[in-house]
Amino acid sequence: MSMFCRRGFHTSPIFNKTFSSVSTKLASYKPIPKPTKEIADIPTFLKKIGRGCQEFEPIYENKWENLFTFNTKVLKEKGVSIQQRKYIASQLERFRKSHTVNEIKLGKKSFFGSERHRAENIAKWRIEQRNKNK
């Protein structure tokens, strides 16, 4: 009984193979949304999401279907960085679900560093400032 509980059916190669083929088939059946008034074509979509995605416009060959059918593997083969691939994929999913599509700015680090070391860095900075003013 303990071996059954530990191993379970989810680790069998047959299950994994079947599940992966089903998930890829489901991903290919996602509907391709129609262009809207705000986002009429690929260049406007890439410009609206920002973060320098306009440079990837030639990859999609100006075909609306390519924007939604190219997955991250295809984008990787075409030379798009991992951060850009994830960002484009998330924005495409937002557009597919009829959410507003806007640029999501990258976060900035604080001058004093991460949250974990911020108090220590502020203390060191104040000591340096005191020593400068002497």
NUDO-309337 format. One record per residue: residue number from 1; residue in three letters; x, y, z of N, C-alpha, C in turn. Coordinates in nm, 2 decimals, always signed. Layout:
num:residuo:n_u:n_v:n_w:ca_u:ca_v:ca_w:c_u:c_v:c_w
NUM:ala:X:Y:Z:X:Y:Z:X:Y:Z .
...
END
This chain:
num:residuo:n_u:n_v:n_w:ca_u:ca_v:ca_w:c_u:c_v:c_w
1:met:+0.08:-0.12:+0.00:+0.00:+0.00:+0.00:+0.09:+0.13:+0.00 .
2:ser:+0.20:+0.13:+0.08:+0.28:+0.25:+0.08:+0.35:+0.27:-0.05 .
3:met:+0.38:+0.17:-0.12:+0.45:+0.19:-0.25:+0.35:+0.25:-0.35 .
4:phe:+0.22:+0.21:-0.34:+0.12:+0.26:-0.43:+0.10:+0.41:-0.40 .
5:cys:+0.10:+0.45:-0.28:+0.08:+0.59:-0.24:+0.19:+0.67:-0.29 .
6:arg:+0.31:+0.62:-0.28:+0.43:+0.70:-0.31:+0.44:+0.72:-0.47 .
7:arg:+0.42:+0.61:-0.54:+0.44:+0.62:-0.68:+0.32:+0.67:-0.75 .
8:gly:+0.21:+0.62:-0.73:+0.09:+0.66:-0.80:+0.09:+0.64:-0.95 .
9:phe:-0.02:+0.68:-1.02:-0.03:+0.66:-1.16:+0.03:+0.77:-1.24 .
10:his:+0.05:+0.89:-1.18:+0.10:+1.00:-1.25:+0.24:+0.99:-1.30 .
11:thr:+0.32:+0.90:-1.25:+0.46:+0.89:-1.30:+0.47:+0.79:-1.41 .
12:ser:+0.37:+0.72:-1.45:+0.39:+0.63:-1.56:+0.41:+0.70:-1.69 .
13:pro:+0.50:+0.64:-1.77:+0.53:+0.71:-1.90:+0.42:+0.72:-1.99 .
14:ile:+0.32:+0.63:-1.99:+0.21:+0.63:-2.07:+0.12:+0.75:-2.04 .
15:phe:+0.10:+0.77:-1.91:+0.02:+0.89:-1.87:+0.08:+1.02:-1.91 .
16:asn:+0.21:+1.03:-1.89:+0.28:+1.16:-1.92:+0.28:+1.18:-2.07 .
17:lys:+0.30:+1.08:-2.15:+0.30:+1.10:-2.30:+0.16:+1.14:-2.34 .
18:thr:+0.05:+1.07:-2.29:-0.08:+1.10:-2.33:-0.12:+1.24:-2.29 .
19:phe:-0.08:+1.28:-2.16:-0.12:+1.41:-2.11:-0.05:+1.52:-2.19 .
20:ser:+0.07:+1.50:-2.23:+0.15:+1.61:-2.30:+0.09:+1.63:-2.44 .
21:ser:+0.05:+1.52:-2.51:-0.01:+1.53:-2.64:-0.15:+1.60:-2.63 .
22:val:-0.22:+1.57:-2.53:-0.35:+1.63:-2.51:-0.34:+1.78:-2.48 .
23:ser:-0.24:+1.82:-2.40:-0.23:+1.96:-2.37:-0.18:+2.04:-2.49 .
24:thr:-0.09:+1.98:-2.57:-0.05:+2.06:-2.69:-0.16:+2.07:-2.79 .
25:lys:-0.25:+1.97:-2.80:-0.36:+1.98:-2.89:-0.46:+2.09:-2.84 .
26:leu:-0.48:+2.09:-2.71:-0.57:+2.19:-2.66:-0.52:+2.33:-2.68 .
27:ala:-0.39:+2.35:-2.67:-0.33:+2.48:-2.69:-0.35:+2.53:-2.83 .
28:ser:-0.34:+2.43:-2.93:-0.36:+2.47:-3.07:-0.50:+2.51:-3.10 .
29:tyr:-0.60:+2.47:-3.02:-0.74:+2.50:-3.05:-0.79:+2.63:-2.99 .
30:lys:-0.70:+2.71:-2.93:-0.74:+2.84:-2.88:-0.79:+2.93:-2.99 .
31:pro:-0.90:+3.00:-2.97:-0.95:+3.08:-3.08:-0.85:+3.20:-3.11 .
32:ile:-0.85:+3.24:-3.23:-0.77:+3.36:-3.27:-0.87:+3.48:-3.27 .
33:pro:-0.85:+3.58:-3.18:-0.94:+3.69:-3.18:-0.92:+3.78:-3.30 .
34:lys:-1.03:+3.85:-3.33:-1.03:+3.94:-3.44:-0.96:+4.07:-3.40 .
35:pro:-0.90:+4.14:-3.49:-0.84:+4.27:-3.46:-0.95:+4.37:-3.41 .
36:thr:-0.91:+4.46:-3.32:-1.01:+4.56:-3.27:-0.98:+4.69:-3.33 .
37:lys:-1.06:+4.79:-3.29:-1.03:+4.93:-3.35:-0.90:+4.99:-3.30 .
38:glu:-0.87:+4.96:-3.17:-0.74:+5.01:-3.11:-0.62:+4.93:-3.16 .
39:ile:-0.64:+4.80:-3.18:-0.53:+4.72:-3.22:-0.57:+4.65:-3.35 .
40:ala:-0.54:+4.72:-3.46:-0.58:+4.67:-3.59:-0.48:+4.58:-3.66 .
41:asp:-0.36:+4.58:-3.62:-0.26:+4.50:-3.69:-0.14:+4.47:-3.60 .
42:ile:-0.05:+4.39:-3.64:+0.07:+4.35:-3.56:+0.15:+4.47:-3.51 .
43:pro:+0.19:+4.56:-3.60:+0.28:+4.67:-3.55:+0.21:+4.75:-3.44 .
44:thr:+0.08:+4.78:-3.45:+0.02:+4.85:-3.34:+0.01:+4.77:-3.21 .
45:phe:-0.01:+4.64:-3.22:-0.01:+4.56:-3.10:+0.13:+4.56:-3.03 .
46:leu:+0.23:+4.54:-3.11:+0.37:+4.53:-3.05:+0.41:+4.67:-3.00 .
47:lys:+0.37:+4.78:-3.06:+0.40:+4.91:-3.01:+0.32:+4.94:-2.88 .
48:lys:+0.20:+4.89:-2.88:+0.11:+4.92:-2.76:+0.17:+4.84:-2.64 .
49:ile:+0.22:+4.72:-2.65:+0.27:+4.64:-2.54:+0.41:+4.69:-2.50 .
50:gly:+0.48:+4.77:-2.58:+0.61:+4.83:-2.55:+0.72:+4.74:-2.52 .
51:arg:+0.81:+4.78:-2.44:+0.93:+4.71:-2.40:+1.02:+4.67:-2.52 .
52:gly:+1.02:+4.75:-2.63:+1.10:+4.72:-2.74:+1.05:+4.60:-2.83 .
53:cys:+0.93:+4.56:-2.82:+0.88:+4.45:-2.89:+0.86:+4.48:-3.04 .
54:gln:+0.86:+4.61:-3.08:+0.85:+4.65:-3.22:+0.95:+4.59:-3.31 .
55:glu:+1.07:+4.56:-3.25:+1.18:+4.50:-3.33:+1.15:+4.36:-3.38 .
56:phe:+1.05:+4.30:-3.32:+1.01:+4.16:-3.36:+0.90:+4.15:-3.46 .
57:glu:+0.87:+4.27:-3.52:+0.76:+4.27:-3.62:+0.79:+4.19:-3.74 .
58:pro:+0.91:+4.19:-3.79:+0.94:+4.10:-3.91:+0.92:+3.95:-3.89 .
59:ile:+0.93:+3.91:-3.76:+0.92:+3.77:-3.73:+0.78:+3.71:-3.77 .
60:tyr:+0.68:+3.80:-3.75:+0.54:+3.76:-3.77:+0.49:+3.77:-3.91 .
61:glu:+0.58:+3.82:-4.00:+0.55:+3.83:-4.14:+0.42:+3.90:-4.17 .
62:asn:+0.38:+3.99:-4.09:+0.26:+4.07:-4.10:+0.13:+3.99:-4.12 .
63:lys:+0.13:+3.87:-4.06:+0.01:+3.79:-4.06:-0.05:+3.78:-3.92 .
64:trp:-0.17:+3.82:-3.91:-0.24:+3.82:-3.78:-0.24:+3.68:-3.71 .
65:glu:-0.26:+3.58:-3.79:-0.27:+3.44:-3.74:-0.13:+3.40:-3.68 .
66:asn:-0.02:+3.44:-3.74:+0.11:+3.41:-3.69:+0.13:+3.46:-3.55 .
67:leu:+0.07:+3.58:-3.52:+0.08:+3.64:-3.39:+0.03:+3.54:-3.28 .
68:phe:-0.08:+3.47:-3.31:-0.14:+3.38:-3.21:-0.10:+3.24:-3.22 .
69:thr:-0.05:+3.20:-3.34:-0.01:+3.06:-3.35:+0.14:+3.03:-3.32 .
70:phe:+0.22:+3.13:-3.33:+0.36:+3.11:-3.29:+0.37:+3.09:-3.14 .
71:asn:+0.42:+2.98:-3.10:+0.44:+2.96:-2.95:+0.58:+3.00:-2.91 .
72:thr:+0.62:+2.98:-2.79:+0.75:+3.03:-2.74:+0.86:+2.95:-2.80 .
73:lys:+0.84:+2.83:-2.84:+0.94:+2.75:-2.91:+0.98:+2.81:-3.04 .
74:val:+0.88:+2.85:-3.12:+0.90:+2.91:-3.25:+0.98:+3.05:-3.23 .
75:leu:+0.93:+3.12:-3.13:+1.00:+3.25:-3.11:+1.14:+3.23:-3.06 .
76:lys:+1.17:+3.13:-2.99:+1.31:+3.10:-2.95:+1.39:+3.07:-3.07 .
77:glu:+1.34:+2.99:-3.16:+1.41:+2.96:-3.28:+1.44:+3.08:-3.37 .
78:lys:+1.35:+3.18:-3.36:+1.37:+3.30:-3.43:+1.46:+3.41:-3.36 .
79:gly:+1.51:+3.37:-3.24:+1.60:+3.46:-3.17:+1.55:+3.56:-3.07 .
80:val:+1.43:+3.53:-3.02:+1.37:+3.63:-2.92:+1.41:+3.58:-2.78 .
81:ser:+1.45:+3.68:-2.70:+1.50:+3.64:-2.57:+1.38:+3.59:-2.48 .
82:ile:+1.42:+3.52:-2.38:+1.32:+3.45:-2.29:+1.23:+3.55:-2.22 .
83:gln:+1.28:+3.66:-2.18:+1.20:+3.77:-2.11:+1.09:+3.82:-2.21 .
84:gln:+1.14:+3.85:-2.33:+1.05:+3.90:-2.44:+0.94:+3.80:-2.47 .
85:arg:+0.98:+3.67:-2.49:+0.89:+3.57:-2.52:+0.78:+3.56:-2.42 .
86:lys:+0.82:+3.55:-2.29:+0.72:+3.54:-2.19:+0.63:+3.66:-2.18 .
87:tyr:+0.68:+3.78:-2.20:+0.61:+3.91:-2.20:+0.50:+3.91:-2.32 .
88:ile:+0.55:+3.87:-2.44:+0.46:+3.87:-2.55:+0.35:+3.77:-2.53 .
89:ala:+0.39:+3.65:-2.48:+0.29:+3.55:-2.46:+0.18:+3.59:-2.36 .
90:ser:+0.22:+3.66:-2.25:+0.13:+3.70:-2.15:+0.04:+3.81:-2.21 .
91:gln:+0.09:+3.90:-2.29:+0.01:+4.01:-2.35:-0.09:+3.95:-2.45 .
92:leu:-0.04:+3.85:-2.53:-0.13:+3.79:-2.62:-0.25:+3.72:-2.55 .
93:glu:-0.22:+3.66:-2.44:-0.33:+3.59:-2.36:-0.43:+3.70:-2.30 .
94:arg:-0.37:+3.81:-2.26:-0.46:+3.92:-2.21:-0.55:+3.97:-2.33 .
95:phe:-0.49:+3.98:-2.45:-0.57:+4.03:-2.56:-0.68:+3.92:-2.60 .
96:arg:-0.64:+3.79:-2.59:-0.73:+3.68:-2.62:-0.85:+3.68:-2.53 .
97:lys:-0.83:+3.72:-2.40:-0.93:+3.72:-2.30:-1.01:+3.85:-2.30 .
98:ser:-0.98:+3.94:-2.39:-1.05:+4.07:-2.40:-1.02:+4.17:-2.29 .
99:his:-0.90:+4.15:-2.23:-0.85:+4.25:-2.13:-0.78:+4.36:-2.20 .
100:thr:-0.77:+4.47:-2.13:-0.70:+4.59:-2.19:-0.55:+4.55:-2.20 .
101:val:-0.49:+4.59:-2.31:-0.35:+4.56:-2.34:-0.27:+4.69:-2.32 .
102:asn:-0.19:+4.70:-2.22:-0.10:+4.82:-2.20:+0.04:+4.77:-2.17 .
103:glu:+0.13:+4.86:-2.18:+0.27:+4.83:-2.15:+0.28:+4.81:-2.00 .
104:ile:+0.35:+4.70:-1.95:+0.37:+4.68:-1.81:+0.52:+4.72:-1.80 .
105:lys:+0.55:+4.82:-1.73:+0.68:+4.87:-1.71:+0.76:+4.78:-1.62 .
106:leu:+0.89:+4.77:-1.65:+0.98:+4.69:-1.57:+1.00:+4.76:-1.44 .
107:gly:+1.02:+4.68:-1.33:+1.04:+4.73:-1.20:+1.18:+4.79:-1.19 .
108:lys:+1.19:+4.89:-1.10:+1.32:+4.95:-1.07:+1.37:+4.91:-0.93 .
109:lys:+1.50:+4.89:-0.92:+1.56:+4.86:-0.79:+1.58:+4.99:-0.72 .
110:ser:+1.57:+4.98:-0.59:+1.59:+5.10:-0.51:+1.74:+5.14:-0.51 .
111:phe:+1.76:+5.26:-0.48:+1.90:+5.31:-0.47:+1.97:+5.24:-0.36 .
112:phe:+1.90:+5.20:-0.25:+1.96:+5.13:-0.14:+1.96:+4.98:-0.15 .
113:gly:+1.92:+4.93:-0.26:+1.93:+4.78:-0.28:+1.80:+4.71:-0.24 .
114:ser:+1.81:+4.58:-0.22:+1.69:+4.50:-0.20:+1.63:+4.52:-0.06 .
115:glu:+1.51:+4.47:-0.04:+1.44:+4.50:+0.08:+1.51:+4.43:+0.20 .
116:arg:+1.57:+4.32:+0.18:+1.64:+4.25:+0.28:+1.76:+4.32:+0.34 .
117:his:+1.83:+4.39:+0.25:+1.95:+4.46:+0.30:+1.94:+4.62:+0.31 .
118:arg:+1.82:+4.66:+0.29:+1.79:+4.81:+0.28:+1.83:+4.88:+0.41 .
119:ala:+1.79:+4.83:+0.52:+1.83:+4.90:+0.65:+1.98:+4.91:+0.67 .
120:glu:+2.05:+4.80:+0.64:+2.19:+4.80:+0.65:+2.26:+4.90:+0.55 .
121:asn:+2.21:+4.90:+0.43:+2.27:+4.99:+0.33:+2.24:+5.14:+0.36 .
122:ile:+2.12:+5.17:+0.41:+2.09:+5.31:+0.45:+2.18:+5.35:+0.57 .
123:ala:+2.20:+5.26:+0.66:+2.29:+5.29:+0.77:+2.44:+5.32:+0.72 .
124:lys:+2.49:+5.24:+0.63:+2.62:+5.26:+0.58:+2.63:+5.39:+0.50 .
125:trp:+2.52:+5.42:+0.42:+2.52:+5.55:+0.35:+2.52:+5.67:+0.44 .
126:arg:+2.44:+5.66:+0.55:+2.44:+5.77:+0.64:+2.58:+5.80:+0.71 .
127:ile:+2.65:+5.69:+0.74:+2.78:+5.70:+0.80:+2.87:+5.76:+0.70 .
128:glu:+2.86:+5.72:+0.57:+2.95:+5.79:+0.46:+2.92:+5.94:+0.45 .
129:gln:+2.79:+5.97:+0.46:+2.75:+6.11:+0.45:+2.80:+6.19:+0.57 .
130:arg:+2.80:+6.14:+0.69:+2.85:+6.20:+0.81:+3.00:+6.22:+0.79 .
131:asn:+3.07:+6.12:+0.74:+3.22:+6.13:+0.73:+3.26:+6.23:+0.62 .
132:lys:+3.18:+6.25:+0.52:+3.20:+6.35:+0.42:+3.19:+6.49:+0.47 .
133:asn:+3.09:+6.51:+0.56:+3.06:+6.64:+0.61:+3.16:+6.69:+0.72 .
134:lys:+3.24:+6.60:+0.77:+3.34:+6.64:+0.88:+3.45:+6.72:+0.83 .
END
